[in-house]
Amino acid sequence: MTKSTSHQFLRFAATGVAGLVADMGALYLALALGSGYYLGRLLSFLFAVWVTWSLNRRYTFAATDNPFREWLRYLTAMLGGGAINYATYTLVLHLLPPSVWAPAAGVAAGSLAGMLSNFVTAKRFVFR
């Protein structure tokens, strides 16, 4: 990994933390509104993708493309990591005993599991 890529990865990870906070907040809001674990997770994932795209385009990759086209590319690129993320979230929910913190643990584990895939696709396909 080059120095530039290392710095980008660190910034990507930092924006990922902001995305994680947004993701958990949106999930717990959706759960409070009655969405259930799986629909709520889908909604929170989409919100987290928007938050991380907003931050990454400004601070990590210094994007200059048309924002709408770039958002669609970013959303599409995040689907691979999102599938890994969602599968990990589901696995954690099945492995942990039911508790108020189980969804948060699932989101955190899923975010870590999908991070590398998301970085590579963002760098290679979205923010060229």
Long-range contacts (C-beta under 8 A, 24 or more apart in sequence): 5-123, 8-60, 8-61, 8-119, 8-123, 9-119, 11-56, 11-59, 11-60, 12-56, 12-60, 12-115, 12-118, 12-119, 12-122, 13-115, 14-59, 15-52, 15-55, 15-56, 15-59, 15-60, 16-52, 16-111, 16-115, 16-118, 18-51, 18-52, 18-55, 19-48, 19-49, 19-51, 19-52, 19-55, 19-111, 20-48, 20-107, 20-108, 20-111, 22-47, 22-48, 22-51, 23-47, 23-48, 23-51, 23-107, 23-111, 24-103, 24-104, 24-107, 24-108, 27-103, 27-104, 27-107, 28-103, 28-104, 31-103, 37-93, 37-103, 38-90, 40-103, 41-86, 41-89, 41-103, 41-106, 41-107, 42-86, 44-107, 45-82, 45-85, 45-86, 46-75, 49-74, 49-75, 49-78, 49-82, 52-78, 56-122, 56-127, 57-127, 60-122, 60-127, 61-122, 61-123, 61-126, 61-127, 62-127, 63-126, 63-127, 70-126, 70-127, 73-125, 73-126, 74-122, 74-126, 77-118, 77-121, 77-122, 77-125, 77-126, 78-118, 78-121, 78-122, 80-114, 80-117, 80-118, 80-121, 81-114, 81-115, 81-116, 81-117, 81-118, 81-121, 82-114, 82-118, 83-114, 84-110, 84-113, 84-114, 84-117, 85-110, 85-111, 85-113, 85-114, 86-110, 87-113, 88-113, 88-114
